[in-house]
Amino acid sequence: MSADSSDEQSPRFCRETRAQLPFLVSGELTGWGARVVRAHVKRCADCAAELARQEQVHAALATLRDSRPQPPAGLLEDLLARARGGSLRERAAVPARGAVSGARPAMSVAFLTVGAAASTGVGYGLYRGMRWALTHRRK
C-alpha cells in the first residue's frame, strides 16, 4: 500500500495533523494550533512517527544549508584542458552553436534585424503589387 492510499484511509484529524507537521517543525505553527497538533501526536503513534520523519528531514536540510558545497577534485583543471584543447572541429563548432543558442547576442540580433528588414520588404512589395493589380484590373 502506498503512502497516499494509507493517508486517504487515515482519520480526518490525522490527515489534518500531518498537513500541519511541516509548519510545526519549522516553527511557523505556534500558539493554540501547535498545542492541538502536539496533543494529537502524543496520542497517535502514526502521527508521532511522521513527526519524527519530518524532524529528520528538517535537520538534514538544515545541515545542507549550513555547509558549503565543494566542487569535485580536478574540476578546474578539466575545464581548462577542455578550453585549451580539442580538435579543430570542436573549436569551430562552438561559434556556430553560440550564434544559434544566443550565446553571441550581437550576431543573433544582426540576423534577426536582417531577417525582419527582408521580410518587411517582401511584405511591402507584395502589398504594393496586389494593390496595383487590383486597381488596374477594374479599368
C-alpha positions as CSV (number, residue, x, y, z in Angstrom):
1,M,0.0,0.0,0.0
2,S,1.4,3.4,-0.9
3,A,1.7,6.3,1.5
4,D,-1.0,8.2,-0.4
5,S,-3.6,5.4,-0.1
6,S,-2.9,4.9,3.6
7,D,-3.2,8.6,4.2
8,E,-6.6,8.6,2.5
9,Q,-7.8,5.8,4.8
10,S,-6.5,7.5,8.0
11,P,-8.9,9.5,10.2
12,R,-9.6,13.1,9.1
13,F,-7.9,14.6,12.2
14,C,-4.7,12.6,11.4
15,R,-4.7,13.9,7.8
16,E,-5.2,17.5,9.1
17,T,-2.4,17.0,11.7
18,R,0.0,15.6,9.1
19,A,-0.6,18.6,6.9
20,Q,0.5,20.9,9.8
21,L,3.6,18.9,10.7
22,P,6.0,20.7,8.4
23,F,4.8,24.1,9.8
24,L,5.2,22.7,13.4
25,V,8.8,21.5,12.7
26,S,9.8,24.8,11.0
27,G,8.4,26.8,13.9
28,E,5.7,28.5,11.8
29,L,2.9,26.9,13.7
30,T,2.6,28.4,17.1
31,G,0.0,29.0,19.8
32,W,-3.2,27.1,20.0
33,G,-2.6,25.3,16.7
34,A,0.7,23.9,17.8
35,R,-0.7,22.8,21.1
36,V,-3.5,20.9,19.4
37,V,-1.1,19.2,17.0
38,R,1.3,18.2,19.8
39,A,-1.5,16.8,21.9
40,H,-2.7,14.7,19.0
41,V,0.9,13.5,18.2
42,K,1.2,12.3,21.9
43,R,-1.8,10.0,21.4
44,C,-1.3,8.9,17.8
45,A,1.7,6.6,17.1
46,D,1.4,7.1,13.3
47,C,1.4,10.8,13.5
48,A,4.3,10.7,16.0
49,A,6.3,8.6,13.5
50,E,5.5,11.1,10.8
51,L,6.6,13.9,13.1
52,A,9.9,12.1,13.7
53,R,10.4,11.7,10.0
54,Q,9.7,15.4,9.3
55,E,12.1,16.4,12.0
56,Q,14.8,14.2,10.5
57,V,14.2,15.7,7.1
58,H,14.3,19.2,8.5
59,A,17.6,18.5,10.3
60,A,19.2,17.0,7.2
61,L,18.1,20.1,5.1
62,A,19.5,22.4,7.8
63,T,22.9,20.7,7.7
64,L,22.9,21.1,3.9
65,R,22.0,24.8,4.2
66,D,24.9,25.4,6.7
67,S,27.6,23.5,4.8
68,R,29.2,25.0,1.7
69,P,29.3,22.6,-1.3
70,Q,32.8,21.7,-2.6
71,P,33.4,21.2,-6.3
72,P,34.8,17.8,-7.3
73,A,38.6,17.4,-7.3
74,G,40.2,18.3,-10.6
75,L,37.2,20.2,-12.0
76,L,39.1,23.4,-12.7
77,E,41.9,21.5,-14.4
78,D,39.4,19.6,-16.6
79,L,37.6,22.7,-17.6
80,L,40.8,24.5,-18.5
81,A,42.0,21.5,-20.5
82,R,38.8,21.5,-22.5
83,A,39.0,25.2,-23.1
84,R,42.6,24.9,-24.4
85,G,42.5,21.7,-26.2
86,G,40.1,20.0,-28.6
87,S,40.2,19.2,-32.2
88,L,39.7,21.8,-34.9
89,R,36.2,20.6,-35.5
90,E,35.3,21.1,-31.8
91,R,36.7,24.6,-31.7
92,A,34.9,25.5,-35.0
93,A,31.6,24.2,-33.8
94,V,31.5,26.4,-30.7
95,P,30.9,29.8,-32.5
96,A,28.2,28.2,-34.7
97,R,26.4,26.8,-31.7
98,G,26.7,30.1,-29.9
99,A,25.1,32.0,-32.7
100,V,22.1,29.7,-32.7
101,S,21.8,29.4,-28.9
102,G,22.0,33.1,-28.1
103,A,25.5,32.8,-26.6
104,R,26.6,35.5,-29.1
105,P,23.8,38.1,-28.8
106,A,25.3,40.6,-31.2
107,M,25.3,38.1,-34.1
108,S,21.8,36.9,-33.2
109,V,20.5,40.5,-33.2
110,A,22.1,41.2,-36.5
111,F,20.5,38.1,-38.1
112,L,17.1,39.0,-36.6
113,T,17.4,42.6,-37.9
114,V,18.3,41.5,-41.4
115,G,15.5,38.9,-41.4
116,A,13.0,41.4,-40.2
117,A,14.0,44.0,-42.8
118,A,13.9,41.4,-45.6
119,S,10.5,40.1,-44.6
120,T,9.1,43.6,-44.2
121,G,10.4,44.5,-47.7
122,V,8.9,41.4,-49.2
123,G,5.6,42.0,-47.5
124,Y,5.5,45.6,-48.7
125,G,6.4,44.6,-52.2
126,L,3.5,42.0,-52.2
127,Y,1.1,44.6,-50.8
128,R,2.0,47.2,-53.5
129,G,1.9,44.5,-56.2
130,M,-1.6,43.3,-55.1
131,R,-2.8,46.8,-54.8
132,W,-1.6,47.7,-58.3
133,A,-3.1,44.5,-59.8
134,L,-6.5,45.3,-58.2
135,T,-6.6,48.9,-59.3
136,H,-5.6,48.1,-62.9
137,R,-7.9,45.1,-63.1
138,R,-11.1,47.2,-62.6
139,K,-10.2,49.6,-65.5
